[in-house]
């Protein structure tokens, strides 16, 4: 099946109730996104490939080739998809939403960009599905204790940032690892992926535009409001040693401040942080 490219430039709007429902399963259909995205503040140029090695690698190559902000690649299947810390991201063919896009943020936003990306993706999921999701530092989306989506940000050529997303949409419980869930599992039925991508890109564009208009001061308060992580017990590794602490708050640069049982406080800038179940 040949790849397709489409540039979408009109205001977002989900499928009207008067129209027959779009099929939820099968290849991603770019033409269903035509009426759903605005031209500003980001003009989205979306390309679909049925199968790729890695959307992140393609986005970084696109940055090197001079592609502008808004260049996006979405696929039905990744052979070597990856998440944070180099972990593989596995998804069944034509089930989930796998995409990467290019942003060219101001350098002052880089440390907060993971939080902003998580906020925007959560808003996109809410708009398209009605589901409220929980944010886990630095950029995971949860439903209950189970992972719904992950975000990966990597620096690219020409000051670009490749923002990659793996969102579990139509994978079944049998296809997912025990610690994960999907929108279809949460709702009890499969859903089309095209409105989800449109809503996610629209929310990302709105978030980036707001930062450029107002600055980044809204990011931390908004993230705190949409996360149940702060105040909870978490586990992490420091210099190869497992530690358990209480997640206290976010620092102005987006770091997570934790308090050990002896009262010592640490700032975490990277790494795998897990919430400890009671």
Beta strands, then each sheet from edge to edge (+ up, - down):
strand 1: 4-7
strand 2: 45-49
strand 3: 71-75
strand 4: 97-103
strand 5: 134-136
strand 6: 140-143
strand 7: 146-155
strand 8: 161-167
strand 9: 233-238
strand 10: 241-250
strand 11: 256-259
strand 12: 265-268
strand 13: 274-275
sheet 1: 1+ 2- 3- 4+ 8- 7+ 6- 5+
sheet 2: 12+ 11- 10+ 9- 13+
end
